[in-house]
């Protein structure tokens, strides 16, 4: 028998400007601030996962590439992703 995961109640503190934006977004979407926060967190987590997958795809391309110009561009892009601009 599979055990379904239950929602976890979590308390967060938001700065006043962020809280205003969350409430405004909730009003626009006709939903609760809690639902908006949950959606924003899920979107952020999905974005982090996509960035990680992109990084590893670039690393794989770098290891399999034989073109020196492509290798240089891939190294630069990986460096930007790792260390920023």
MODELLER restraints for C-alpha pairs under 7 A, 6 or more apart:
rsr = mdl.restraints
at = mdl.atoms
rsr.add(forms.Gaussian(group=physical.xy_distance, feature=features.Distance(at['CA:22:A'], at['CA:33:A']), mean=5.99, stdev=0.5))
rsr.add(forms.Gaussian(group=physical.xy_distance, feature=features.Distance(at['CA:22:A'], at['CA:36:A']), mean=6.63, stdev=0.5))
rsr.add(forms.Gaussian(group=physical.xy_distance, feature=features.Distance(at['CA:23:A'], at['CA:33:A']), mean=5.56, stdev=0.5))
rsr.add(forms.Gaussian(group=physical.xy_distance, feature=features.Distance(at['CA:26:A'], at['CA:32:A']), mean=5.41, stdev=0.5))
rsr.add(forms.Gaussian(group=physical.xy_distance, feature=features.Distance(at['CA:26:A'], at['CA:33:A']), mean=5.27, stdev=0.5))
rsr.add(forms.Gaussian(group=physical.xy_distance, feature=features.Distance(at['CA:26:A'], at['CA:36:A']), mean=6.05, stdev=0.5))
rsr.add(forms.Gaussian(group=physical.xy_distance, feature=features.Distance(at['CA:55:A'], at['CA:78:A']), mean=6.87, stdev=0.5))
rsr.add(forms.Gaussian(group=physical.xy_distance, feature=features.Distance(at['CA:58:A'], at['CA:74:A']), mean=6.62, stdev=0.5))
rsr.add(forms.Gaussian(group=physical.xy_distance, feature=features.Distance(at['CA:62:A'], at['CA:71:A']), mean=5.68, stdev=0.5))
rsr.add(forms.Gaussian(group=physical.xy_distance, feature=features.Distance(at['CA:62:A'], at['CA:74:A']), mean=6.13, stdev=0.5))
rsr.add(forms.Gaussian(group=physical.xy_distance, feature=features.Distance(at['CA:65:A'], at['CA:71:A']), mean=6.46, stdev=0.5))
